Structure formats: C-alpha cells, structure tokens
Amino acid sequence: MTGQGLPPEVDKAADTLLEATRTGVVCPPVRTLLADGDIGAAYAVQRVNVGRAVAAGRRIAGRKIGLTSPAVQTQLGVDQPDFGTLFADMAVPEGGVVAAGRLLQPKVEAEVALVLGADLPHHDCTVADVLRAVDFALPALEIVDSRIAGWNIGIVDTVADNASCGLYVLGGTPVPLTGLDLRGARMTMSREGEVVSEGTGADCLGSPLNAAAWLASALAAQGDPLRAGETLLTGALGPMVPAGPGDRFEAHITQLGRVTVEFATEGE
C-alpha cells in the first residue's frame, strides 16, 4: 500500500521504516530521502504507516507528545513538540514484562498520562478545555524506540518514525485532576533501585496540561481531533534512559503514584 498522490520519496521513506519494523533490522536515517527539514513530509510518512497499521487491524488508543524539553528541541533545531499515534497493542500491563527482542533500541522515560472523557475539537484549545475534557490522570512509562540505526535522528527522522513510538505502561489507579498540581508534580525514576532520571511537571512545556492543549490544537487543525477515550502521553518529565535485558524500572510521580515495568532477559 502506498500513499495515493504523495511524492515517491514519502512512500520510499514509509517503506523503509515499515521494513525495519517488519524485519527487526534498523535502517539508515530517512531524512536523506526527504527535503532538508521538511517536517510536513515527515508527518506524511507517519500518516502512511499509521494508515497501513489501521488497515491491518491495529486499533488507535491515543497519542503521544515528544520533544517537550527545550534542551532536546534545541538539539534537533526545532521550536515545537512533535506527536505520534499510540496503538492498543503497544500497551504493556503495569508491572508487566517486555519480551526480549520485541523492541530494537528501547529507552524509558516517565510521563503524566491523561485519559479523555470528552472530545477536544478546537484548533485553539485552552488549558481550561483540557481540564474539562480529562477524565483522569495516571503515572506512565513510555518505552521509546527508533527504527533508525544508533538513534542517529533529526526532527524529520523521529516525526516520520511515528515520533519514535515503542510501547507504554500506565499505572493502575486513576486520579481525577481536581486539586492536582501537575506543574509541580515531582518525578523520580529508578532502574534496579538506582535513581536514573528526575524532573517535574514544569519540565514538560511548563506543564503537562500545556502539552495536551498544544497537541489538541495541532490535531484539530489537521482535521483529526482528539476523541473521548483516548490516552495522551504528555511528554517526558526527565531524561530518557536506555533499557537492557533484565532491567526493572519504577517511576514515582507525586500525587499520581508509581508505575513499573521489566525487560526480559535473553531467552525468556
């Protein structure tokens, strides 16, 4: 399946990333196939492969926001976040185990997840709109992955590669937003009991609610608004950390609780 009416380089990049996913063999950066800095073309690549996934029977469960850290934006030469699509089969149960070989180059980051109870259809979405629409919040671990060899990515690569989506883990105790201070929430993530990442809600575009409002506006402007029932991963609260076989990660976010995941050893 190819993108109807799309430039051949968009289809080529989509095919390259899909083949890396299918075979489990990383590929070179796809930015060499697209015009320099052409984020619009990168999102076109992403849409091609999301469409292929839906056609194959995968169910969209939500969206993720990436590049919420000013430092990472500066590194990649951009001034805004990016986004990708979450599928239901990316969800790992809280405390679950990621099978060996399921991902190519996994890294883990802790985030605030928001689950919507109402649509967010406005292209000028406000934080108040988000507060009214969110049903509850959860602590979350996003396990990012890249089909690009050695994480040698620029903004075009990560956008085309579905914002480097891999898997995600949601905590099991929903928390209503009433009374929560998500901007001031503190995150600590440990690996095998050693703290490896720390941050606050303010490190995510000033607040996870700001990130959610940005995403809602961006998607509504594209005619693909956020819908009730979708899960939003609002962006990392601290640095992402490489994951290896046998690693166990636990994140604690004040006011929201804890969430854990393990990575199987080879042969498990």
C-alpha positions in Angstrom: 0.0 0.0 0.0 1.3 3.4 -0.9 0.1 6.9 -0.2 -2.1 8.0 -3.0 -0.9 11.2 -4.7 2.1 11.5 -2.4 5.6 12.2 -3.6 7.6 9.0 -4.3 10.2 10.0 -1.6 7.4 9.9 1.0 6.4 6.4 0.0 10.1 5.3 0.0 10.7 6.6 3.5 7.5 4.9 4.7 8.5 1.6 3.1 12.0 1.9 4.7 10.6 2.3 8.2 8.0 -0.4 7.7 10.6 -2.8 6.6 12.7 -2.1 9.6 9.7 -2.8 11.8 8.9 -6.0 10.0 12.4 -7.4 10.0 13.7 -6.0 13.3 16.7 -4.6 11.4 17.4 -0.9 11.9 17.7 1.3 8.9 19.7 4.4 7.9 18.2 7.9 8.7 15.2 8.6 6.4 16.0 12.3 6.4 18.3 11.6 3.5 15.2 10.7 1.4 13.2 13.9 2.2 13.9 17.6 1.7 16.1 19.0 4.4 13.9 20.0 7.4 10.6 19.1 5.7 8.5 18.3 8.7 5.4 18.3 6.6 6.8 15.5 4.5 7.8 13.6 7.7 4.2 13.7 9.0 3.1 12.5 5.6 5.3 9.5 6.1 3.9 8.9 9.5 0.4 9.1 8.2 1.1 6.5 5.5 2.3 3.9 8.1 -0.4 4.7 10.6 -2.9 4.1 7.8 -1.3 0.8 7.0 -1.4 -0.2 10.6 -5.1 0.6 10.9 -5.8 -1.2 7.6 -4.0 -4.3 9.1 -6.4 -4.2 12.1 -4.5 -2.3 14.7 -6.6 0.0 16.9 -5.7 3.6 17.7 -5.7 4.1 21.5 -4.3 7.6 21.8 -1.4 9.9 21.0 1.9 10.8 22.4 3.8 14.1 22.5 7.5 14.2 22.1 10.2 16.9 22.1 8.7 18.7 25.1 12.1 19.5 26.6 13.6 22.9 25.4 17.1 21.2 25.5 16.0 18.5 23.1 14.3 21.0 20.9 17.5 23.0 20.6 19.5 19.8 19.9 17.2 18.9 17.0 16.8 22.5 15.7 13.0 22.9 16.3 10.8 25.2 18.3 7.8 23.0 19.0 7.0 19.5 20.1 6.0 16.6 17.8 3.4 13.9 18.1 2.8 10.2 17.2 0.0 7.6 17.4 -0.4 5.1 20.2 -2.0 1.7 19.3 -3.7 -0.6 21.7 -1.1 -3.3 21.1 1.6 -1.0 22.4 0.2 -1.1 25.9 2.1 -3.2 28.5 0.3 -4.0 31.7 1.5 -2.2 34.8 4.3 -4.4 36.3 4.5 -6.4 33.1 7.5 -7.7 31.2 8.6 -6.6 27.8 9.7 -9.7 25.8 13.3 -9.9 24.7 13.7 -8.7 21.1 10.3 -7.0 21.0 12.0 -3.6 20.5 15.1 -2.6 18.7 16.7 0.1 20.8 14.5 0.8 23.8 14.8 3.8 26.1 12.5 4.6 29.0 11.0 7.9 30.2 8.4 8.8 32.8 5.4 10.9 32.0 1.9 12.0 33.0 -0.8 10.2 31.1 -4.2 11.9 30.6 -7.3 9.9 29.6 -10.0 11.9 27.9 -13.7 11.7 28.9 -14.7 14.2 26.1 -13.6 15.3 22.7 -11.2 18.2 22.2 -12.2 19.5 18.7 -11.0 23.1 18.9 -7.9 24.3 16.9 -7.4 26.9 19.7 -7.6 24.6 22.6 -7.0 26.1 26.0 -5.9 24.5 29.3 -9.4 25.1 30.6 -10.7 23.0 27.7 -8.2 20.2 28.6 -9.2 20.3 32.3 -12.9 19.9 31.4 -12.2 17.1 28.9 -9.8 14.9 31.0 -11.4 12.1 32.9 -8.4 11.1 35.0 -4.6 11.1 35.1 -2.1 8.3 35.6 1.6 7.9 36.0 3.1 6.4 32.9 6.3 5.0 31.4 6.9 5.5 27.7 9.3 3.0 26.2 10.5 4.8 23.1 12.2 3.1 20.3 13.8 4.0 17.0 13.9 2.2 13.7 16.9 4.4 12.8 20.3 2.8 13.4 22.1 4.1 16.5 19.4 6.7 17.3 21.0 8.9 14.7 17.9 11.0 14.3 16.9 14.5 13.5 13.4 16.0 13.6 12.5 14.6 10.2 13.5 11.1 11.3 11.6 11.0 14.6 8.4 12.5 13.1 8.4 10.1 10.2 9.1 7.2 12.6 5.8 7.9 14.5 7.6 10.1 17.0 9.8 7.2 18.0 6.9 5.3 19.5 7.6 1.9 21.1 5.4 0.7 24.0 3.8 2.3 27.0 2.8 1.4 30.6 0.0 3.0 32.5 -0.3 3.0 36.3 -3.5 1.3 37.5 -5.0 3.8 39.9 -6.8 6.7 38.1 -6.6 10.1 39.8 -9.1 12.9 39.0 -7.5 16.3 38.1 -9.4 18.2 40.8 -6.9 19.6 43.2 -3.8 18.3 41.3 -0.8 20.5 40.7 0.7 18.7 37.6 3.1 21.6 37.1 4.6 21.0 40.5 4.5 17.2 40.4 7.9 15.6 41.0 9.1 12.6 39.1 11.8 10.1 40.2 12.6 7.1 38.0 14.9 4.3 39.2 16.5 1.3 37.4 17.2 -1.6 39.7 16.7 0.7 42.7 19.2 3.4 41.4 17.7 6.8 40.5 18.4 7.4 36.8 16.0 10.3 35.9 14.3 13.1 37.8 12.2 16.1 36.8 8.9 17.9 37.4 5.8 18.7 35.5 7.2 22.1 34.8 9.9 20.4 32.6 7.2 19.4 30.2 6.3 22.6 28.2 5.7 24.3 31.6 3.0 21.7 32.5 1.6 18.5 31.1 -1.6 20.4 30.6 0.1 22.9 28.3 1.4 20.0 26.3 -2.0 18.5 26.0 -3.5 21.8 24.8 -0.8 22.1 22.2 -1.5 18.6 20.9 -5.3 19.1 20.8 -4.9 22.3 18.8 -2.4 20.8 16.4 -4.6 17.7 15.7 -7.8 19.7 15.4 -6.1 22.0 12.9 -5.3 18.9 10.8 -9.0 17.7 11.0 -8.1 14.8 13.2 -9.1 15.9 16.7 -8.6 14.1 20.0 -11.6 12.0 21.0 -13.1 10.8 24.2 -11.5 7.6 25.5 -8.1 8.4 24.0 -4.9 8.2 26.2 -2.4 11.1 25.9 1.2 10.6 26.9 2.1 14.3 27.6 5.9 14.1 27.3 8.9 13.2 29.4 9.4 14.8 32.8 13.1 13.9 32.8 15.8 12.4 30.7 15.2 9.1 28.9 17.3 6.2 29.9 18.5 3.2 27.8 16.9 -0.2 28.7 18.6 -3.6 28.6 17.7 -7.2 29.2 16.8 -7.8 32.9 16.3 -4.2 33.7 13.4 -3.2 36.0 12.2 0.4 36.0 10.0 2.1 38.5 8.8 5.7 38.3 7.1 7.7 41.1 5.2 10.9 40.3 3.9 12.8 43.3 0.1 12.9 43.6 -0.2 10.1 41.0 1.7 7.2 42.4 4.0 4.6 40.9 4.3 2.6 37.7 6.8 -0.3 36.9 8.0 -2.4 34.0 10.6 -5.1 33.5 12.6 -6.2 30.5 13.0 -9.9 30.0 16.5 -11.4 29.8 17.6 -13.1 26.6 15.9 -16.4 26.1 12.9 -15.7 28.4 
